[in-house]
Amino acid sequence: MSARSATPWACAASSSTPPTNASPNPAATTCARAPARRCWSRWRPATPSPSCLARASTERESAVPTSKPDPAKRGAALAAQFPYNVNKVAEHGAGVPPAGAASNTSDPLQTASTASESAVSPKVGDGVPPQGVNPNNGPLDRVRTDSGGQVLSTNQGVAVADNQNSLKAGLRGPALLEDFILREKITHFDHERIPERIVHARGSAAHGYFECYKELSALTCAAPFAAAGKRTPVFVRFSTVAGERGSTDTARDVRGFAVKFYSDQGNWDLVGNNIPVFFIQDAMKFPDLVHAVKPEPHNAMPQAASAHDTFWDFVSLMPESMHMLMWVMSDRAIPRSYRTMQGFGVHTFRLVNAHGQSQFVKFHWQPKQGTHSLVWDEAVRISGADPDFHRRDLWEAIEQGEYPEWELALQVFSEEDAAEFPFDVLDPTKIVPEEMVPLQVVGRLVLDRNPDNFFAETEQVAFCAAHIIPGIDFSNDPLLAGRIHSYVDTQISRLGGPNFHELPINAPLAPVHNNQRDGMHRQAIHRGRVAYEPNSLGGGCPFQAGRMGFMSFPQPVEEDKVRGKPELFAEHYAQARLFWHSQTPAEQMHIAHAFSFELSKVQVPAIRERTLAMLVNVDAALADMVALRLGTLVPDPQPMAYAGELPAYPPSPSLSLLSRPGASGIHGRKVAILVAPGVDEVMVATLQAELEGQGAVTRLVGPHVGMVGGLEADMSLETGPAVVFDAVVVPDGEVAADDLSGNALAVEFVTLQYRHCKPLMVVGAGAGLLAAAGIPATLPDGAPDPGLVGSTPADLPAALAAFVQALASHRVFARETDPPRV
């Protein structure tokens, strides 16, 4: 445990009495009375309701001096309590800052903007403005809007008589410029889009909560970890990185995994990815990376794809990207669902406890449903069949009550431990292997509510790496340093100004009080004439929190100002090897095929050769596999920047997706039941009941939607192709089986299920469809295929049990051959 701070710290939960200049200040920490409750039940144009007038009058009589106030003397009584700034001397030298001096008054006019604030109307309020309160910080119910039972109006509240026709001079005459209703409607429509994010433009999100398993006060004073069972509201956004807002969900890409904690201490944004490393080591190269991977500027192609010249030109000249390339070419980059992918904080952060002691930390999100992916052919087909595949999956799971869950795990280690690692923990292209620092599971994340409005919440949410709270701090990771600035800067441009924090989805639940004023789209109406600190006219409020507030960890800095990288940053290949050697044979084949596919799209041979030369430094067998598929020779290895001996890591099984099958069984898995006229309808009902009873989602897929015999098909073979399902069942029924066997779409359906290594179950005559598709009954080595479950109607219960087991395992990769057998 490092204890470099000179003085003890305390978090926002700690007690502290701010110093005052004149007298004890019991209101320094709670200098507000509760906001007056509004009682305008129905406003009439003439006068407010008698009860409101009576209550407002009573409160004014008790709160306002009987003599007419002198506007020029507002704040004079408070100012008199501050003969000088007692905290000025404490500003010099290091140490814990004192809490600001503050005073309070029983006279609200002392801190008012105007002596006329006691005026009453439905717009200005009851004449008793709340003190010490920011009503913008509260539940979203305060801004939810519903138009049930209401007439259509303009944005100015004017009822619209005719929403079908513009105003014209005669039925066949010209439209008139005076039609303010048309102009308002069209003008607003013309401005409904805002700039999309430069990266992470395509995203989906949900509300939920983080629940702490145990208090972590020994490690951190961050509010979400303050007590076992404590729940902190969150909003989580998943995204692709390279594609534009309208691109496909299943592109090969990194996925964003951003969590906004609405904590007691303010908002904490843990803005991570589904891959624990990154392409570059320093934020200086981030614009270059993004320019390289985005569509090429001369023709704006390709969309949401890295398989083009400029990306591979860049990364083949940046060998530090090699580790990240291994992850992106793996199945990690084509997840089955947001619900089945991990999340990582990527950078090394600090945890800081109430005593100022700090430890390094890496954040990991582990999905309860396990880590599962698509295969590449499947991902490509889904892009055409359902570009919203991941968005739809997340939405439907929550709507059906199958709430996605992850556990938060920490890797905690000291600076002394970090100094002994064979890599630099400030290098974002490196992981800390779990064998070196085991994971500590500390809580769970549950998403249990979909947004009401995609634009207002998912599109307008602003995640910023700079948003941290007491108990969390930054390391000196040079990529993180750039993100701290870049995210805030992006939101100012994208959301129209510096007040994006006042948008409801971004507003913290913790109270916001400061002297930041004005700017585009300002929502808060601040009382008083004070907008600076220190002040005496406002009683010193808002005052600095001192030890109760955020204080950066006092890390010593004793080096020269330089541009450069530490020596260990030069080692680029050892962890790329570690990742490769930790994959199963099937995963290794997928990585080799992904490199081959991407480089086959590269038109410049020199770029392909440079990339192959980097792969030689990772593993000769990998380079051979890729070179064979590119029809070229393996080049000499690319020279290394690192002069030392490469660290030798033992394989880390946790780096394989298959190491985390999950513990949720078949919950949320989508199963197609193929139906046609003559299918055994009783069996279909039995299959649905059994599978749905264990948490699966079933859909009847037929030659067309609507009635198929006595059943209603949910989807047709055209609108519900095989790639959007995790498994398929073909029930008994000789007539139905013959019908499906003669339908090329049905044959293709089971063919793709087999090729993509998914479970298939056939009962009785349903086996004829597999025969029509030429699907073999055994694996390539002659062993039984555990993902092919055949049954007679009498053996249905046992067959269902075997099918459920195969479905829980997700795929049978032992089926794969290159090229495919079927």
N, C-alpha and C positions, 0 to 999 in steps of 0.2 A: 504494500500500500504506500503510495507516494504521499508525502505530507510536506510539500514545498511552501504552502502558503504561510505567511508570517502571522496571520491572525485567524481566529476561528470564524467560520461562516455560520449563517443561519438562513433557512429558506422562508418562503412566504408564510408557512404555517407557524413560524417561531414568533414569540412575543417580543415586542419592542416598543418602548415609549419614546416618541420623538421629543427632542428638547424644544423648549419654547423660550421666547424672549421675555415674557412678562409674568405669566401665571401658568399653573398646571393646565394641561390641555386635554381633558378627557375625550374630546371629540377629534383628536388628531388622527386616529385610525378609523373612527366612525363619525365623521362630521356631517352626517346627513340624516334627515328624518325621512320616513317612508313617503313615497310619492302620493300625492292626493289622488283619490280614486275619482275617475270621471263619472258623471251621472247624467250625461246628455242622452237620455233614452230616445227622445224624438225632438228635433229642433223645429220650431215654428218661426216664420220670418219675423214676428213681432218681438218676443222676449224669450229669454231662457226660462226653464221650468222653475216654479216658485221654490222647490226644494233646493235646487242648485243655488239660486240667488241667496236663500236664507243661509245655507251652509257656507258659501263663499264669503258672505258678509260677516258671519260669526268668526271665521278663521282670520279674516282681515283685521277685525277688531282686536283679536287676541294677539296678532302677530305684528301689526303695524303701529307705530307710535301715534298717539292721538293728535299731536301737533303736526302741521303740514311739514313734510321733510324738505330739507334743502338739498336739491340734486347735487350741488357742488360738493357737499360734504359726505356723499356716500363713500363708505370705506374709511372714514376718518377715525372712527372708534377702533377699528382693527389696526390701522396704521400706527396708532398711538402705542400699541402693544409691542412694536418692533423698533426700539431705539437704535439698533444697529443689527447687522447680519452676524449673529453669533457663530454661524457655521463657516464663516469665511476662512478662519485659520485652519480648519480641518481639510481644506482643499489642497493643501501643500504636503507633499510626501506621500508615501504609499500607506495602505491600510484600509480598514473597513470604513466606508463613507458613513457619516452620521445621517440619521433620518432628518428630513427637512423640518425647520421650525414652522409651526402652524398654530393658528388660533381660531376660535369659533365665536359666533355671535348668535343671540336669540332673535336679532332683528334681521329678517331676510332682505330688507332693502339695502343693508350694508353691502351685500354682494350682488345686487340686482343690476341689470343693464339699464333699467328705466324705472322711474317712480310710478309709471303708469301700468306696471305689470299686474296690478290687481284688477284691471279691466276684465270683464267677463264676456265671452262669446263662444259659440260652438267651435270656432277655429283656434283662437288663442288659448282657450281652456277656461278653467274655473277661477282664475285669478289667484291661485295659490301654487305657483310653479314649484316642482319638486327640487330639493337641494341635495347635492351629493349623489345624484342618480343619473345614469346614462341609459335611457330606455331602449337604445339600439342593441344592447347586449341582453338577449333573452331568447326564448324558444322561437322557432320559425312560425309557430301559430300566429304570432303578432303580424305577420305579413302574408299569410295564406289567404287567397281570395277565392270566393265562390260566388257564382252568378245565379244560383238557383232562385227562381221566382222573381227575378229582377228584369227591368226593361233595358234594352240596348241604349247606350249613351255614348257621347263623345268623350274624349279624355278630359274635357272640362266639366263633365257631369250633365251635359245637356241631353235630354231624351231624344233619340233619333226616331222620327216618324216613319221614314221610308228608307230602308237599307237595300233596296233593289234597283233604284234608278238615280242617276245623277240629275242635277237641276239643269233644264234646257229651256231655251226660248221657243216654246212650241214643241209638240211631240216629235217633230222631225227637224227641229232647229238645232243650233249649235249649243254646246255645253257652256255654262256661264262661269266666269271667273269667281263670282261671289259664292260659289258652292263650297263653303268652308268645311262642310262635312266630308265631301269627296276629297278635298285637298288634304285634310288631316289624315284620313284613312290611307291614301296613296303615299303621302310623305312618310308616315310612320313605317309603312310596308317597305319603302325604299331604303330605310335605314335599320332594318331588323338584324342584319348580319354585322358581326364584329370581327376584327382580325383574328384569325386562328393562331394557335400556338405554333411557333416555328418548329419545335419538336414536340412530340406527344400530343399532336393535334387530334388524333382519333382516340376517343376514350369512352369509358362507361363507368358508372359510379353507383354507390349505395351508402345509406346510413347504417350505423350500428353502434357497437360499444366495445371497449376494451375492458376486460375484467382481470384484475391482478390476482394471482394465486397466493402470493405471500408478500409481506412488506419487505422492502429492500433498503431500509434506512442506513444500513451499514455501507451500502454502495452509492446511494443517490437520494437526494431530497426532492426529486421530481414528483409532482403530485400524483400522476397515474400509478406510481408504485408505493404509495404511502401506507396502504393497508390491504390485507387479504380481503378479497371480495369486493373491493372498491371498483365501481364501474365509471368509466370516462366515455362520454359520447364521442363518436368518430364519424368522419366522412372519408370514404376510401375511393380513389379513382385509379382504374387500370387503363393502360393505353399502349398503343404501338408508338414507336419513336419516329420512324422516317416518313411514314405515309401522311397524306393530307387528311383533313377532317372527313372526307367522303370515301376514303380508301377502305380496303377490305380488312377484316379482323384477322385473317389467318395467314397474312404475309410472314415470311421468315424475317423475324425482327426481335429486338429486345422488347420486353414489355415493362412499362412503368408500373410501379406498385407504390402509390403515394397515400399516406395516412395522415389525416388532420385530426389531432387530439384536441378537443375543446376542454382543456383542463382547468382546474381551479386557479392555476397560476398564469393562465393565458393559453394561446394556441401554440401547440408544438406540431410542426410538420416534419414527419419522417419521410423524406422524398427519395424513394429507392427504386430498384428495378428487380426483375425476376432472375437476374444474373449478378453474381456478387463482385464482379470486376468490371473494368471499362477499357475502352480502346486506347486511351491516352493517359499521360501521367500529369499533365499540367494544363490548366484552363486556357493557357495561351493558344493551344491547338484546337480548342473546341470549335470555333467557327470554321476552321479548315476541315475538320472531320465532317461536320454537318453539310458544308458545301459539297464535299466529295460524295456523300451518300445520297443526297437529295437528287431529284431528276436533273439531268445534265442541262445547263442553262441555254444551250443553243436550240434544243428541241423539246425540253420539258419531259423527257422520258429517261428511265422508266419510273412509274409511280410505285411507291411503297416497295422498293426492291433494291437490294445491294448488288445484284448481279449485273454490273455494268463497269465500263472502263475506269471512270473517275474514282469510284470507291476503291477498287483493287489497286489502282495506281498509287493512291494515297497510302493504304495500309501496307502495301508491299515495300514501301519506303520508310515505314514506321514499325520496326520489328517489335516494339513494345506492345503492339496490338495483337501479337500472336496468341497470347493466352485467351483474350476475349474472342478472337476468331474461332478458337476451338469450341467455346460455349455457343456462339451464334450459329456455327455449322452443325451443332448437335440438335437433338430433338427439343432442347430447352427453348429454342426459338420458335417452335410451333406447338404451343401447349394445347392440350385437349380442351381446356376451360380455364378461365381465371380462377375457378374454384380448385383447380388441381395444379397450381404452380406455386413455387416458393417465392418469397420476397426477401430482399436484402437491403440493408442501409448502404451498401457498397463501401463507404468510407470508414475509417477508424474515427470514432467519436470518444468523448470523455464522459464518464459518470462522475459526479462530484457530490459528496455527502455534506451534511450540515456542519462538519468540522473543517471543510475545505480540502479534504483528502480526495484524491482523484485516481481513477483507474481507467485504462483504455477499454473500449467496448466495441464489438461488432454486433449488429442487429440482424436477426434471422426470423422470417415468418415461415412456419411449417404448416402446410395444408392438412387438415384432418382427413380429407378424402384421398390423400396420397398424391404423389407426383406422377402425372400421366400426360402423354403427348399425342399429337397426331403423327401420321407418317406423311412424307412429302407429297406423294401422289394424291392422297386424301385431302391435304391442305389446299392444293391447287384446285381440286374439284369443288371443295366447299366454297372457295372464293367466288365461283360462278353460281353455285346453287343457293348460297345464303351468305352474302358478304357481311351480314350482321350476326354471324354465328356465335361469337363469344358474348356479344351484347345481349342477344336473345337468351342464351344459356343462363347468364347471371340473373336477368330479369325474371325469367320463368321459374328458376329455382327459388327465388325469394317469394314470388307470388304463390308458389305451391307449399310454402312453409319449410322447404328444405334449405335452411339458412346456412350459407357457407361459413366455415370456421377455419381459423388458423391459430396455432400457438406461437407466441413470441418467445424466442430463445436468445440468450445472450452468450457471447464469448467475452469473458472478462479477464484482463491480464494487466500486469503492472508495466511501467516503463522499463523496469529492470528486466522483466521477462522479455519484453519486446526487443531489448538490446541484444539478446542472445539468439533471436531468430535468424535464419539464414536469408532473410529478406527484410525489407524496410516496411513497417506497418503503415507508413505514410504514402506508400505507393499504391494507387487505386487499381493497378493491374495485377495485384497479388491478393490471394486469400490467406487466412490463417487456417490451416487444415484442422479439422475437428479432432484428429489424433493428437495434435499439439495442445489445443485448448478445447476441451469438451463444451458442448452446449448446455446451458442452464435454462430450463423452461420456466418462465416467470408469469405467464398469463395467456389469455386467449382473446382473439378478435372474432366477433360475431357480426355478420351483416344481416339485418332483419327488417329493413325497410327500403323500398325503392323510392327514388325521388318523385316529387309531384310534377316537376317541370324540368325537362332536360336542360333547357337553356339557362334558366334561373339558377340551377344548382350545378349540374355537371359541367356546363360550359363556362359559367362565371366563377367557379371555384378557383381560388388562386393559391397554389401551393408554393411555398418559398423555403428553400433550404436554410435561409437565415432565421426562420421562425423557431426558436428554441426557448426553453423555460429554465428556471433555476433547477439545478441538478443535472442538466445536460449541457455539454459544451463541445466546441470544435477541437479537432486536432489540427496540426499544421499541414495536412494533406493539401498540396498545391492545386489539385482539381477542385476540391471542396471550397477553397478560398474563392475561386471564380464563380462557383455556383451561388455562394452567399450573396454576391452582387447581382448576378445575371437574372435570377428568378424575379426579384423585386422589380428590376428594370423592365423586364418583359411585361409584367402585369400592368405597370403604369401605361405602357403603350397600348396593350391589348384591351384594357378595361377603361381607358379614357381618362386616366389621371391618378393622382396619389391617394384618392379616397376609396380605392377598391376594397379596403378593409371594412367599409361600412355596408357593402352588399350583404344581405342577410346570410348567405351561405358562408361568408368569410368572417362575419362578426363573431368575436369570442363570446363565451358565456361569462368569462371574468370581466369585471368592470373596466372600462376604458376612460381614463381621465388624463388629459395632457393639454399642452398649449399649441398643438398643431391646428391650424385654421385654414379655412377657405379652400380653394382648388375646385376643379371641375366636379360637379355632381355631389357637393357636400350635403349630407343628410342632417347631421346634428345641428341644433340651434343652441349655442352656448350662452348661458346667462353671464352677466357681469361685464366689466370693462377690462378685466385682467386677462392677458394672454401671454404671460411671461413668468419666469421664475429666476431669482427670488422676487417675491412681491409682499407687500403688507396690505395693500388695498383689498386683496381677496383673502386675507387671513393666512397668507402663505400657501394657499391651496391652488392646485394640487402640489403636494410637497414630495420631495424625493424619499424613497422608501428606506434607504440605508441598508442595513443587513437583511431586511426583509425582501429586498429586491434582487434582481439578477446581477451577479458579479462574475466577470470572466475569471477563469482559473489563472492565477499569476505564474505562468510558466516563465522561467528565466530565459533571457535571450542574450547571448554574449558573442555574437558573430558579426561579421562584416555584411554590409548590404551587397548582395551579388545576384547575378542571373546564372542559374545552373541547376544541376541535379546531384543528389547524393550518389556515391559510387554504387551502392546496391541497386539503384534504379536502372543500372545498365544491364542487369541480368534479365533476359526476356524469355527464356525457353524452358527453364526447369519446371515451372508450374504448368506450362502447356503440356509437357510430357506427363506430369502427374495426372492431369485431367484425362489424357488419352489412355494411359495405362489403368485408370480407374473405371473405364467403361466396359460394359459387357460386349461380347463379339457383335451382337446385333447393333448396339449403339455405335460401335466403331465403324461398322459398315455404313450406317446412316451418315456419319460424319464424312467419311470418304466420298460418298455419293453427293453430299451437299457441296463439298469443295469442287467436285467435278462439274456439277450443274452450274454453279456460279461462274467458275472459270471458263466453262464452255461458252458463256455469254460474253466474255471479254474478247474484244476484237483484236487487241494488240498482243502479239506473241511474247514480246519482251516482258509484259506485265505478268502473263501466266508463268513465265520462266522464273521471274523474281519470287513469286509466291511459292512455287514449288521448291525453290532454294531455301526458303524459310521453313517449309514443312520438313525438309531433310534434317534440320536441326531439332525438330520435335521427335520424329520417329521415321526410320527408313522405310518400314512397311507401309506407313500411311502415305509417304511420298510415292512409293511404288504403285499403290492402289490408284491414286489420283492421276499419276502420269499415264498409266495404262488406259484409263478412261478418256484421257485427253489425246491419246495417240502420239505421245512425245516421250523423249528420254528424260531420265531424272538428272537434273543439273548438279553441279557441285554445291555444297552447302553455302549459304550466305555467311559472310564473315560476321563474327559476333563482336558486339561492343564491349562485352565483359571479359576482362583479362583473367579472372580467377576461375577456379574449378566450379562447375555447375553443381548446386546442391542435388543430392539424390534423395528423393522422397519415396517412401513405400506407397503402394496404391492405397487410395482412400475410398472405400466402398460407398461412403455417403455421397460421393460425387455422381454416382449413377442414379438416374431417375428410378430405376427398378428397386433401389434400396428402400423406397418409401411407398409401399403399396397402399397405405392408408388403413384406417380402422372403421370405415363407415359402410362396409359391405357394398351393396349395390344401390345405395341411396343416390338418387339423382341420375342414375344411368338410364339412357333412352333406348328402349327396345321396340323394334318394329315387328308387328305381327302381320304377315302377309295374308290377305284374304281375297277370295274370288267366289263367284257363285258356286255353291255346293260344298263350301268349307264346313267343317264340323263346328257349328256355332256354340254348342254347349262347351266344347273344349276351349274355344276362344275365350269364353267368359271365365272358365276356370284358370286359364293361363293369365288373363288380366288380373284376376283377383289375387292369385298367388304372388305374382311379380310386384304388383303395386302394394301388396301387403308388406313386402320387404323393402319398400322405398323406391322401387324403380318407376320410371315413367313409361307407359306403354302407348303406342299409337297404332291404330289399324290402318294399314296401307293397302290400297286396292287398285284395280285398273282405273278407277275414277273415284272422286269423292262422292259422298252421299250414300244412299242405300245400296248395299251389295248383299242381295238376298235379304235376310232379316237383320243384318248388321249395318251400322252406319260407319263408313270409312272416314277417318280423320284427314287423310292425305292420299293423293294419288301417287303412282310410281314416278310420275314426272315431277311433282312438287315436293315429294318426300323421298329423295334419292338415298341410297345406302350410306353415303358419307356423313349424313347428319345423325346417324344412329350408332349406338355402341354395340348393338347385337341384333340378331334377327331370329324369329321363330316362324317356321312353316308348319301350320297345324295339319291334321289329317283331313281327308276329303279327296276322293279320287277324282271327281269332276273338277274340283278347284285346282288340284295339283296338275292335271292335264292342261287346264286353262293357263295357269302360270308358266308351265314348261314351254308353251307355245308363244309366250310373250317375251320378246327380246329384252324389254325393260326389267322384267322380273328375273330373267337369267343374268342380266348385267348386275342386278341388285345383289344376288348371292355371290356372284363372281367377285365383286368389289369387297364385300364383307370378308370373303376368304383371303383375297390378296392383301387386304389391310390388316390381316391377322386377328380379326374379331371373332367372337363366339357365334356359332350357328347351331340352332336346334331344329330338328325335323322330327315329325311324328307321323308314323304310318306312311300313307301315300305321299306325304310331303317330301319324302326322300327323293321322289322322282325329279324334283326341281334341281337338286344338287347333281343328279346324274346328267340332266340336260346341260348343265353348266360345265360338266367335265371336272368336277371337284374331286380330288383323290380322298380316299378314306383314311390315309395315314400320312405321317410327316415324311419329308424327303428321305430320312434315314430308315423308314419302314416302321418306326414306332407309332403307337396310337396317338391320334391328335386329340389333346384334352379339350380343345375348343370346338370340336365337332361332336355334338351330342345327338345320337339317334335313339328313337324310342318307338315302342308300340303303344297304342292307347292304354293298354293295361299297365304298362310300366311308367306311366306319366309321372307319378310322384318322385320316383328315384331319378328319372331323367331331369326333372326340374331342379332337384338338389345339385346334380352335377353341372347343370347349366348355370345356376346361380354362382357356383364356385368359380366357373370359368369367367363369368361376367365380372366378378369381384377382382379377378386377376387382370382384367382389362384386355390383354392381347396375348397371342401365342406367337412370339417372334421366331420360334423354331420352325415355323412354316415358311419363312422367307427364303427365297432363292434369287440369284442374280444371273440371268433375267428371271422374272416371275414364271412359275410353272403354269399358272392359270391367268 
